[in-house]
Amino acid sequence: MRIVTKIIAAVVAVGGVGVAVLAGHQIAQREVGAPDAFLTKVANRVIGAPDTDTTVALTDQTLSSALLNIDMTVFPVETERTLLSPLQQSGGGLTSFGDDVILLPYAGQVYAADGVNPARATQIVAPSNGRAEYEALKQDPDYADYQIVPGYIRYNDIEHIVTDQGQAFVASYTEYDAENVCYTNTLARLDFPQDVTSVDDITAGPDDWDIIFRTAPCLAPKSRYFAIEGHLASGRLAYDPESQTLYLSSGDFHLDGMRSDTAPIAQDPVAQYGKILAMNPDGSDARIVSMGHRNVQGVVRAPDGRIFAAEHGPQGGDEVNLISEGNNYGWPTESYGISYSSTPIPGSASYGRHDTFSRPIHSWVPSVATSGLTAIDGFDPSWDGDLLVASLIDNALFRLRLVGEEVIYQERINIGTRLRDVHQHTDGSIAIWTDSGEFVFLTAQPLPDRAFTVERFIERRELSASLAGPFETEMSNCAQCHSFLPDQHENAPSLARVFDNDIASSSFDGYSDALKAREGSWDKETLVEFLLDPQAFAPGTQMPGLEDPEIADLVADYLWRLDRTF
């Protein structure tokens, strides 16, 4: 306890929240056996997560974005989660099957939702991940000084795959091996007949899954910090149906030389951690596609076949990477982030730069805690080809506009709670799984027409009923032939953007000779003159005139204000 006392004394002497966080970090680093709850608080603080429940219950609403409105529909899910810690008992992933989005959350019970009806538990339970056996390790005197927190052992993702042999669900999770006292990222597969089209027709217990892959080597629990840091497992899945290739992101579990006594495992060319792996759908012929990753929380195969990954940095430096075979993305030798003690990452090649290894195509400083990732295709034409990244501490989605291999801009769309995964469903809608235990479905709606409508004009001018009625009638008469949108001149000249334009200068080909011969441009005075007596203004025109000068003035004023809205 002398080390703890010295650290706390230093905190008191220096003061400041930042120093307190550093002290907590050093207590963990120095293996003094701090209680689980205290270490969890330190972990939460240094990664930007709250140490109490800050989840927010969402409600159905319409969200605004730059290019469209988004209808958000929320379906609570009653899972078996007992803690609302942002790190413990969280996690989970989404996939599509039939009409449903399928969810595999922390506890292993599989759920389904179609975006219309309430979410429901299915008859599928995931394979055992050894969480209970890991908790029992607390009773082993050889591990009395280890920080064993079973809430960090998670199910990480689920993927529906179709192969030449049939279809299956693949579950990804951190698995504890009690016999050998070690852990892996593990994949299990549940096969079912090709003609099954609904998850409600599938019944499966933990023993009905086949283990198809375990990462190598099996990792021994860490004596430094938490024994198994399952929140850095990654474990995200993507599937390429054309090549029938299954992709798995495998995190470094904080075996980074800072929270471990070992060299950074992400730079070990053999170990299958800190890597993105590819394999056959049965788990065979696994290979390392890329290395130098920390904690990839989102992997997606875009419609054009490219693989993208969203990755947690440390303090700063969250990334989106375009994954290329054989590339090294640098962690922890290079990162735009810094250590949790607000110092340069030990052994890094540079400070706050990314000049040596493959660079991300986009990064966040400070961190937003990237989580799920999906590639948009069919949600709305204005979004097609974009990437959508979910975030935890920022409670938002980030839409990234891609041009080639470059992110041109990002748009933040606030959701209001921690987002664990995001997935585009087969019907085009976007599904989200939140840390507050909710299925969220997003559908696109066009932006409202912000043109100066007749109703708004009447309201702003405070027109009496005796004027409002005739004015609405005349505008309705205009709309029978004329468009109020720019450049739509098929049946008659558009009434949008007429002011300051030369008379009879649009692409409409039905102008009378007299109107074409009229010199000058449209302004309010000439327009009122035309509206009251078109024949006198331009003999031979087919336009009927208005009898009431006050209504003609209102029509001209409305068109002038409409002109200024474009």
Backbone torsions as a table, in degrees:
resi	resn	phi	psi	omega
1	MET	NA	-9.7	-178.8
2	ARG	-61.7	-36.7	-179.8
3	ILE	-64.3	-44.0	179.0
4	VAL	-60.2	-44.3	-178.9
5	THR	-60.9	-42.8	179.1
6	LYS	-63.6	-41.2	-179.2
7	ILE	-65.5	-45.6	-179.3
8	ILE	-64.3	-39.4	177.3
9	ALA	-61.0	-39.4	178.7
10	ALA	-64.6	-37.4	177.9
11	VAL	-62.8	-46.1	-179.8
12	VAL	-62.1	-41.0	-177.5
13	ALA	-66.8	-41.5	-175.7
14	VAL	-86.8	-41.5	-179.0
15	GLY	78.8	167.4	174.1
16	GLY	102.6	141.6	-179.5
17	VAL	-64.8	-41.4	-177.9
18	GLY	-59.8	-38.9	179.0
19	VAL	-68.6	-36.5	178.6
20	ALA	-62.5	-41.0	177.5
21	VAL	-63.2	-42.5	178.5
22	LEU	-60.9	-39.9	178.9
23	ALA	-61.9	-44.2	177.4
24	GLY	-59.7	-41.1	178.0
25	HIS	-60.5	-44.9	-177.2
26	GLN	-69.2	-35.9	175.2
27	ILE	-57.6	-44.9	179.2
28	ALA	-64.4	-42.7	-177.4
29	GLN	-62.8	-33.8	-172.5
30	ARG	-90.3	6.9	169.6
31	GLU	56.9	49.9	-177.5
32	VAL	-96.3	12.6	175.2
33	GLY	73.3	38.1	178.1
34	ALA	-64.1	148.7	-178.0
35	PRO	-61.4	154.3	179.3
36	ASP	-54.2	-47.5	-174.8
37	ALA	-62.2	-40.4	179.9
38	PHE	-66.5	-44.7	179.4
39	LEU	-62.6	-37.2	177.9
40	THR	-62.3	-41.7	177.2
41	LYS	-61.4	-43.3	178.4
42	VAL	-62.5	-44.0	-179.9
43	ALA	-60.5	-44.8	-179.5
44	ASN	-60.8	-42.2	-176.2
45	ARG	-69.3	-44.8	-174.7
46	VAL	-72.7	-19.1	175.8
47	ILE	-103.2	10.1	174.5
48	GLY	84.0	10.1	180.0
49	ALA	-96.8	146.6	178.7
50	PRO	-71.0	153.1	179.5
51	ASP	-95.9	6.3	171.6
52	THR	-131.4	169.4	-179.0
53	ASP	-68.4	117.0	175.9
54	THR	-120.2	18.7	179.0
55	THR	-64.6	147.3	-176.6
56	VAL	-121.6	128.3	176.7
57	ALA	-71.9	123.7	-178.8
58	LEU	-86.1	159.5	176.3
59	THR	-130.1	157.0	175.0
60	ASP	-58.4	134.5	179.9
61	GLN	-165.2	173.8	174.5
62	THR	-109.4	125.7	179.3
63	LEU	-97.3	149.0	177.7
64	SER	-102.6	140.7	171.1
65	SER	-138.7	176.6	-173.0
66	ALA	-65.3	-36.5	-171.1
67	LEU	-110.0	-15.5	-178.3
68	LEU	-162.0	165.4	169.2
69	ASN	-93.6	155.2	-175.2
70	ILE	-129.5	118.1	173.9
71	ASP	-81.3	125.6	-178.6
72	MET	-111.8	121.6	178.7
73	THR	-116.7	131.7	-170.4
74	VAL	-115.6	133.8	178.5
75	PHE	-128.5	106.1	177.4
76	PRO	-63.1	147.3	178.6
77	VAL	-122.6	124.1	179.7
78	GLU	-89.0	86.1	178.5
79	THR	-86.7	179.6	-179.1
80	GLU	-92.4	16.9	179.9
81	ARG	-69.3	132.4	-178.1
82	THR	-107.7	-21.0	178.4
83	LEU	-110.3	142.1	174.7
84	LEU	-109.1	39.7	173.3
85	SER	-72.9	143.8	177.9
86	PRO	-70.1	-13.9	179.1
87	LEU	-110.6	-46.6	-179.0
88	GLN	-80.7	146.4	175.7
89	GLN	55.2	28.2	174.7
90	SER	-107.7	-157.9	-178.7
91	GLY	92.4	-172.7	-179.7
92	GLY	117.4	158.7	-178.2
93	GLY	-145.4	167.4	-173.7
94	LEU	-125.6	150.6	169.8
95	THR	-151.6	174.2	179.1
96	SER	-113.3	143.0	171.4
97	PHE	-152.1	121.0	-177.9
98	GLY	62.6	-132.6	179.9
99	ASP	-84.0	-4.4	-168.8
100	ASP	-110.5	151.8	161.5
101	VAL	-92.7	131.4	-175.7
102	ILE	-103.1	135.2	-178.5
103	LEU	-121.0	130.1	169.2
104	LEU	-115.6	101.8	-179.1
105	PRO	-94.0	-168.2	-172.0
106	TYR	-54.1	-45.5	-170.4
107	ALA	-78.4	-15.8	176.1
108	GLY	100.5	-10.8	173.5
109	GLN	-76.4	128.8	-178.1
110	VAL	-87.8	136.9	-179.6
111	TYR	-120.7	165.1	179.3
112	ALA	-143.3	150.4	175.7
113	ALA	-152.9	143.6	-178.1
114	ASP	-108.0	3.6	179.5
115	GLY	85.7	-3.1	179.6
116	VAL	-121.5	-48.6	-177.2
117	ASN	-98.4	162.2	179.5
118	PRO	-57.4	148.5	176.0
119	ALA	-62.9	148.2	-175.7
120	ARG	-137.9	150.1	172.9
121	ALA	-76.4	137.6	176.2
122	THR	-91.8	-175.5	176.9
123	GLN	-97.5	27.5	-178.9
124	ILE	-117.3	129.1	174.1
125	VAL	-121.7	136.0	-175.8
126	ALA	-69.4	162.9	176.9
127	PRO	-66.6	159.9	179.8
128	SER	-66.2	139.8	176.7
129	ASN	-107.8	6.9	176.2
130	GLY	78.1	18.2	-176.2
131	ARG	-63.7	-42.0	-179.0
132	ALA	-64.9	-41.1	178.7
133	GLU	-64.7	-35.6	177.8
134	TYR	-66.6	-40.9	177.5
135	GLU	-61.7	-35.3	179.5
136	ALA	-66.1	-19.5	179.2
137	LEU	-62.7	-20.1	177.2
138	LYS	-59.5	-26.6	-177.5
139	GLN	-84.2	-8.6	-179.3
140	ASP	-81.0	120.0	-177.4
141	PRO	-62.0	-24.0	178.3
142	ASP	-68.0	-17.0	-177.6
143	TYR	-120.1	24.6	-176.5
144	ALA	-63.4	-28.4	-177.8
145	ASP	-94.5	3.2	-179.9
146	TYR	-87.8	145.9	178.0
147	GLN	-89.9	94.1	-174.2
148	ILE	-100.7	108.7	-177.6
149	VAL	-123.5	98.4	-174.1
150	PRO	-64.3	-19.1	179.3
151	GLY	-64.5	-9.6	178.8
152	TYR	-91.1	-7.2	176.9
153	ILE	-84.5	113.6	-169.0
154	ARG	-123.5	158.0	156.6
155	TYR	-87.5	130.0	-169.2
156	ASN	-104.1	-30.8	-176.7
157	ASP	-167.2	166.6	173.8
158	ILE	-144.4	142.9	-177.8
159	GLU	-139.1	132.0	172.3
160	HIS	-89.6	127.8	-179.2
161	ILE	-126.2	149.7	174.9
162	VAL	-123.4	127.2	-179.6
163	THR	-123.9	180.0	176.6
164	ASP	-64.4	-22.8	-176.9
165	GLN	-93.4	-13.9	-177.8
166	GLY	150.4	-149.6	-179.2
167	GLN	-134.8	161.5	-175.0
168	ALA	-162.2	161.5	163.5
169	PHE	-100.3	140.4	172.2
170	VAL	-116.9	125.6	178.4
171	ALA	-105.8	140.1	178.3
172	SER	-116.6	133.8	-177.7
173	TYR	-160.8	160.6	171.2
174	THR	-84.4	126.2	-175.7
175	GLU	-116.6	129.5	175.5
176	TYR	-96.1	129.6	179.3
177	ASP	-102.1	101.8	-175.2
178	ALA	-67.8	-34.4	-177.3
179	GLU	-64.3	-41.7	-177.2
180	ASN	-103.3	2.0	179.5
181	VAL	50.1	61.5	178.8
182	CYS	-156.9	174.5	-175.0
183	TYR	-143.5	157.5	-178.2
184	THR	-143.1	165.9	159.6
185	ASN	-86.4	125.4	-170.4
186	THR	-124.4	144.5	174.6
187	LEU	-117.8	133.0	174.9
188	ALA	-124.5	147.5	-174.2
189	ARG	-123.5	136.2	177.4
190	LEU	-118.8	106.0	-179.6
191	ASP	-85.4	147.2	174.3
192	PHE	-150.7	161.4	-171.4
193	PRO	-60.8	152.4	-177.9
194	GLN	-63.2	-29.5	-175.5
195	ASP	-85.5	0.0	176.0
196	VAL	-75.7	128.3	-177.2
197	THR	-121.2	-3.8	-179.5
198	SER	-132.4	138.1	178.2
199	VAL	-64.6	-22.7	180.0
200	ASP	-69.3	-12.0	178.9
201	ASP	-95.9	9.6	-178.1
202	ILE	-117.0	130.1	174.8
203	THR	-123.6	127.3	-178.6
204	ALA	-154.9	135.2	173.6
205	GLY	-103.4	-178.8	-177.3
206	PRO	-56.7	-33.2	-176.4
207	ASP	-83.7	-4.2	-178.6
208	ASP	-86.9	-6.2	178.5
209	TRP	-90.4	149.0	175.2
210	ASP	-106.2	125.9	174.5
211	ILE	-69.8	122.7	-178.3
212	ILE	-112.2	-15.8	-178.0
213	PHE	-161.7	140.7	170.1
214	ARG	-134.0	135.5	178.2
215	THR	-65.8	154.9	-179.7
216	ALA	-126.9	144.4	-3.9
217	PRO	-78.8	168.4	171.3
218	CYS	-72.4	127.0	-168.8
219	LEU	-91.0	135.2	175.3
220	ALA	-77.6	147.5	176.0
221	PRO	-56.3	147.1	-178.9
222	LYS	-86.4	140.4	173.7
223	SER	-86.0	-15.6	-179.9
224	ARG	-100.5	129.5	-177.5
225	TYR	62.3	-147.7	-179.0
226	PHE	-72.4	144.5	-176.5
227	ALA	-64.5	-43.0	174.3
228	ILE	-129.5	116.5	-179.1
229	GLU	-99.8	76.6	-175.4
230	GLY	-65.3	-16.7	177.0
231	HIS	-73.0	-7.4	173.8
232	LEU	-114.5	28.1	179.2
233	ALA	-79.0	-23.2	-169.8
234	SER	65.5	-99.4	174.1
235	GLY	75.3	19.4	179.5
236	ARG	-84.8	148.2	-175.7
237	LEU	-117.7	148.6	168.7
238	ALA	-145.3	153.8	-175.7
239	TYR	-134.7	134.0	174.9
240	ASP	-104.3	104.1	-176.1
241	PRO	-69.3	-22.9	-178.8
242	GLU	-71.0	-50.2	178.5
243	SER	-91.1	-4.3	-175.9
244	GLN	52.0	55.0	178.3
245	THR	-115.2	132.2	178.1
246	LEU	-103.0	129.8	179.8
247	TYR	-109.8	139.7	178.7
248	LEU	-132.8	128.4	170.2
249	SER	-90.5	131.2	-177.7
250	SER	-122.8	115.3	-174.7
251	GLY	-77.1	174.3	-176.9
252	ASP	-93.3	0.6	176.1
253	PHE	53.2	27.5	-176.7
254	HIS	64.7	24.2	170.8
255	LEU	-86.9	68.7	-168.7
256	ASP	-118.9	8.2	-177.5
257	GLY	82.5	-7.3	175.9
258	MET	-105.3	-49.4	177.1
259	ARG	-103.9	23.9	175.4
260	SER	-148.2	161.9	177.1
261	ASP	-92.3	2.7	-177.1
262	THR	-102.9	166.0	174.5
263	ALA	-66.9	156.8	-179.2
264	PRO	-57.8	119.6	-175.0
265	ILE	-74.1	-21.9	179.9
266	ALA	-66.3	-21.9	178.3
267	GLN	-99.0	4.8	174.2
268	ASP	-81.0	116.4	-174.0
269	PRO	-70.2	-7.5	-177.2
270	VAL	-106.8	-42.4	-177.2
271	ALA	-64.3	138.6	-175.2
272	GLN	-91.6	44.8	179.2
273	TYR	-132.0	147.0	-171.4
274	GLY	68.5	31.2	-173.4
275	LYS	-135.3	163.4	162.3
276	ILE	-111.5	127.7	-174.4
277	LEU	-110.8	152.8	173.4
278	ALA	-129.3	147.0	-177.8
279	MET	-158.4	170.8	172.8
280	ASN	-71.7	161.5	-178.2
281	PRO	-61.4	-18.4	177.0
282	ASP	-93.7	7.3	178.0
283	GLY	88.1	-2.4	-177.3
284	SER	-82.4	162.3	175.1
285	ASP	54.9	42.8	178.2
286	ALA	-68.2	140.1	178.8
287	ARG	-140.1	157.8	175.5
288	ILE	-84.3	119.7	177.4
289	VAL	-85.3	-46.3	-179.3
290	SER	-148.0	159.4	-176.7
291	MET	-135.8	179.8	-179.2
292	GLY	77.0	32.7	178.1
293	HIS	-106.4	151.0	178.9
294	ARG	-98.7	-67.0	-174.4
295	ASN	-149.6	82.2	-178.7
296	VAL	-75.6	112.5	-177.1
297	GLN	-102.8	1.4	176.5
298	GLY	-152.0	129.9	175.1
299	VAL	-134.8	135.2	178.9
300	VAL	-145.2	143.8	169.1
301	ARG	-96.6	117.3	179.5
302	ALA	-73.1	161.4	-179.9
303	PRO	-56.5	-26.6	178.7
304	ASP	-85.6	4.5	176.0
305	GLY	95.0	-9.5	179.8
306	ARG	-73.7	149.7	179.6
307	ILE	-107.3	127.8	177.3
308	PHE	-119.0	150.8	179.6
309	ALA	-137.7	138.1	174.7
310	ALA	-107.3	129.6	-167.0
311	GLU	-132.4	137.7	172.0
312	HIS	-73.2	127.6	164.5
313	GLY	-86.5	-173.4	174.1
314	PRO	-81.5	-114.8	175.1
315	GLN	-87.0	92.3	-170.5
316	GLY	92.4	167.4	173.8
317	GLY	82.9	24.4	169.0
318	ASP	-62.7	146.1	-169.0
319	GLU	-135.9	153.6	159.1
320	VAL	-117.7	126.5	-178.1
321	ASN	-118.4	139.8	167.1
322	LEU	-88.1	116.3	-171.2
323	ILE	-85.6	123.7	175.7
324	SER	-120.4	138.3	-177.4
325	GLU	-56.1	129.1	176.1
326	GLY	88.8	-4.8	-177.0
327	ASN	-78.8	149.7	174.5
328	ASN	-114.0	121.6	-174.6
329	TYR	-96.3	6.5	159.9
330	GLY	98.7	-21.1	-173.9
331	TRP	-66.6	139.7	-6.8
332	PRO	-96.6	14.1	-179.7
333	THR	-67.0	-28.4	-177.4
334	GLU	-145.9	134.7	-179.7
335	SER	-163.4	151.5	171.8
336	TYR	-77.8	-8.1	178.6
337	GLY	-95.4	179.8	177.0
338	ILE	-128.4	176.0	-178.3
339	SER	-71.5	165.5	180.0
340	TYR	-68.9	-14.2	175.2
341	SER	-91.0	12.2	177.5
342	SER	61.7	37.2	175.4
343	THR	-127.0	164.3	175.8
344	PRO	-57.0	146.8	177.7
345	ILE	-64.5	125.7	-177.6
346	PRO	-56.7	132.0	177.3
347	GLY	78.0	7.5	-177.8
348	SER	-73.3	154.3	-178.2
349	ALA	-76.9	-23.9	-179.0
350	SER	-154.8	171.8	-179.6
351	TYR	-113.5	112.4	177.4
352	GLY	69.8	20.4	-180.0
353	ARG	-130.2	166.8	-177.4
354	HIS	-143.2	70.2	-170.9
355	ASP	-104.5	-13.7	-170.7
356	THR	-104.0	-47.2	-175.3
357	PHE	-98.0	177.6	-179.7
358	SER	-59.6	127.5	-177.2
359	ARG	-83.6	152.1	170.1
360	PRO	-69.1	157.1	173.6
361	ILE	-84.7	-13.3	175.5
362	HIS	-158.8	147.6	-179.3
363	SER	-146.2	156.1	177.4
364	TRP	-119.4	128.2	170.8
365	VAL	-137.9	115.2	1.4
366	PRO	-72.3	174.7	-176.7
367	SER	-66.9	148.0	170.3
368	VAL	-112.0	-1.1	-177.4
369	ALA	61.5	68.3	178.8
370	THR	-58.7	143.6	177.3
371	SER	-128.9	-110.5	-175.7
372	GLY	-69.1	163.7	-177.1
373	LEU	-146.6	137.4	174.0
374	THR	-143.5	155.7	177.5
375	ALA	-105.9	128.1	-171.4
376	ILE	-87.1	130.3	176.7
377	ASP	-154.1	102.0	178.0
378	GLY	101.6	4.5	174.5
379	PHE	-75.6	-49.5	174.9
380	ASP	-162.7	140.3	-178.2
381	PRO	-54.5	-31.5	-178.6
382	SER	-70.3	-16.7	179.7
383	TRP	-107.7	-11.7	-174.7
384	ASP	-56.6	134.9	-179.0
385	GLY	91.0	-7.6	179.3
386	ASP	-85.1	160.6	169.9
387	LEU	-100.9	146.6	177.3
388	LEU	-123.0	119.0	-176.7
389	VAL	-112.9	129.0	175.2
390	ALA	-88.7	156.0	177.5
391	SER	-135.3	155.0	-179.6
392	LEU	-93.5	-67.6	-173.8
393	ILE	-72.3	-19.7	179.7
394	ASP	-91.8	-7.3	173.7
395	ASN	57.1	37.0	-170.8
396	ALA	-147.9	165.5	166.5
397	LEU	-100.9	146.6	173.1
398	PHE	-119.2	119.8	175.7
399	ARG	-94.1	122.0	-178.5
400	LEU	-107.4	122.0	178.1
401	ARG	-87.3	118.6	-178.9
402	LEU	-99.2	135.7	166.8
403	VAL	-129.4	108.0	-172.5
404	GLY	65.2	-121.0	179.1
405	GLU	-105.7	15.5	-174.6
406	GLU	-116.2	137.3	171.8
407	VAL	-87.2	116.0	-176.8
408	ILE	-80.9	-40.0	177.1
409	TYR	-158.9	164.8	171.9
410	GLN	-123.2	147.8	172.8
411	GLU	-123.2	126.3	176.9
412	ARG	-90.2	130.9	178.4
413	ILE	-121.7	109.1	-175.2
414	ASN	-72.1	129.9	175.2
415	ILE	-105.0	-41.7	172.5
416	GLY	113.0	2.0	175.7
417	THR	-155.2	173.3	-177.0
418	ARG	-69.6	126.5	-176.7
419	LEU	-103.9	120.0	-175.2
420	ARG	-90.0	-39.9	-179.7
421	ASP	-149.2	153.6	175.5
422	VAL	-135.7	141.4	-172.1
423	HIS	-152.9	135.0	174.8
424	GLN	-89.7	123.3	-178.4
425	HIS	-75.5	164.1	-178.5
426	THR	-66.3	-20.2	177.5
427	ASP	-87.5	4.2	178.7
428	GLY	96.9	-20.2	178.8
429	SER	-68.6	163.4	179.4
430	ILE	-111.1	128.1	-180.0
431	ALA	-108.6	143.1	179.1
432	ILE	-129.6	141.6	170.7
433	TRP	-112.2	128.2	-175.0
434	THR	-108.2	158.2	175.1
435	ASP	-71.7	-11.7	174.5
436	SER	-90.5	10.9	172.1
437	GLY	78.7	46.6	-177.2
438	GLU	-135.4	137.8	163.8
439	PHE	-82.4	128.5	176.5
440	VAL	-123.0	130.4	177.8
441	PHE	-115.0	132.9	179.2
442	LEU	-114.7	133.1	174.2
443	THR	-129.0	149.0	-174.7
444	ALA	-86.4	141.3	174.0
445	GLN	-133.7	143.8	178.5
446	PRO	-65.7	151.9	174.1
447	LEU	-61.7	145.0	176.2
448	PRO	-64.9	146.4	178.0
449	ASP	-67.5	112.4	-177.7
450	ARG	-90.7	11.0	175.7
451	ALA	-61.6	159.9	-177.9
452	PHE	-75.5	92.2	-174.5
453	THR	-70.0	161.4	177.6
454	VAL	-58.8	-41.7	-178.3
455	GLU	-63.4	-43.2	179.4
456	ARG	-65.7	-38.1	179.0
457	PHE	-61.7	-46.0	179.6
458	ILE	-61.8	-41.5	-178.3
459	GLU	-66.3	-44.9	-177.2
460	ARG	-69.5	-36.6	179.4
461	ARG	-81.1	-8.4	179.9
462	GLU	53.2	49.4	-177.0
463	LEU	-71.3	140.8	174.7
464	SER	-69.7	162.2	179.3
465	ALA	-60.0	-33.1	-178.5
466	SER	-68.1	-24.2	176.1
467	LEU	-97.6	-37.6	-175.8
468	ALA	-61.6	-42.9	-178.3
469	GLY	-62.3	-54.8	178.4
470	PRO	-61.0	-36.3	178.7
471	PHE	-63.9	-46.2	178.3
472	GLU	-60.3	-39.9	179.6
473	THR	-61.8	-45.2	-179.0
474	GLU	-66.5	-38.3	178.4
475	MET	-67.0	-35.5	175.7
476	SER	-65.0	-40.3	176.7
477	ASN	-61.8	-41.3	178.3
478	CYS	-60.1	-42.1	-174.6
479	ALA	-67.7	-17.1	178.7
480	GLN	-65.3	-27.1	-179.4
481	CYS	-118.3	-37.0	-171.1
482	HIS	-99.7	144.9	170.6
483	SER	-89.9	152.9	175.1
484	PHE	-106.5	13.2	176.8
485	LEU	-107.1	147.2	-177.3
486	PRO	-61.2	144.3	169.1
487	ASP	66.2	18.4	175.9
488	GLN	-106.2	91.5	-171.9
489	HIS	-117.7	23.6	-173.0
490	GLU	-65.4	-51.3	-175.1
491	ASN	-94.4	-28.3	-179.6
492	ALA	-164.5	162.9	178.5
493	PRO	-60.9	136.5	175.4
494	SER	-62.2	145.6	177.8
495	LEU	-93.4	5.6	175.0
496	ALA	-87.6	138.6	174.7
497	ARG	59.7	39.5	-179.9
498	VAL	-83.3	-27.0	-173.4
499	PHE	-70.3	141.2	-179.3
500	ASP	72.9	-1.5	173.7
501	ASN	-87.7	149.4	175.6
502	ASP	-61.7	143.9	178.5
503	ILE	-61.4	137.1	178.2
504	ALA	56.9	40.3	-176.4
505	SER	-107.9	0.8	179.4
506	SER	-78.1	179.5	-179.8
507	SER	-80.5	0.6	175.9
508	PHE	-60.9	131.3	-173.7
509	ASP	-102.3	14.0	-177.7
510	GLY	-111.1	18.9	179.1
511	TYR	-64.2	145.5	173.8
512	SER	-70.7	156.2	178.9
513	ASP	-60.3	-38.1	-178.4
514	ALA	-65.0	-39.6	-179.7
515	LEU	-69.9	-38.3	178.4
516	LYS	-65.9	-28.6	-178.9
517	ALA	-82.8	-12.1	-177.9
518	ARG	-71.8	128.1	179.2
519	GLU	-90.8	165.1	177.9
520	GLY	102.0	-178.3	-179.2
521	SER	-127.3	164.7	-178.6
522	TRP	-78.9	129.0	165.6
523	ASP	-137.4	-178.8	-175.1
524	LYS	-62.7	-38.3	-178.1
525	GLU	-65.6	-46.8	-179.3
526	THR	-68.9	-34.1	179.9
527	LEU	-67.2	-42.7	177.0
528	VAL	-62.9	-41.3	177.8
529	GLU	-59.5	-43.7	179.4
530	PHE	-66.0	-43.0	-177.1
531	LEU	-64.3	-36.9	-176.7
532	LEU	-76.8	-32.3	-178.3
533	ASP	-151.9	78.1	-177.7
534	PRO	-58.6	-36.3	-177.7
535	GLN	-66.5	-39.3	178.3
536	ALA	-70.0	-33.8	-178.9
537	PHE	-70.9	-43.1	-178.1
538	ALA	-151.3	90.9	-177.4
539	PRO	-54.6	135.5	178.8
540	GLY	100.3	-8.5	178.6
541	THR	-71.2	151.3	-179.8
542	GLN	-89.9	-2.2	-175.7
543	MET	-72.0	126.2	174.2
544	PRO	-76.5	151.1	-178.0
545	GLY	-95.6	165.4	176.7
546	LEU	-97.4	147.6	-177.7
547	GLU	-93.6	-26.6	-172.8
548	ASP	-101.3	113.7	-179.9
549	PRO	-58.4	-33.8	-179.7
550	GLU	-66.2	-39.4	177.8
551	ILE	-68.7	-40.8	177.7
552	ALA	-60.7	-39.9	178.5
553	ASP	-65.4	-40.0	177.6
554	LEU	-64.0	-42.5	178.4
555	VAL	-60.3	-46.5	179.8
556	ALA	-63.6	-40.1	179.5
557	ASP	-66.3	-41.1	178.0
558	TYR	-61.2	-46.3	-178.8
559	LEU	-64.8	-33.1	176.9
560	TRP	-65.5	-44.7	179.7
561	ARG	-68.4	-37.6	176.3
562	LEU	-61.2	-40.4	-179.8
563	ASP	-57.7	-34.9	-175.7
564	ARG	-82.5	-5.3	179.6
565	THR	-86.4	-15.8	-176.9
566	PHE	-86.5	NA	NA
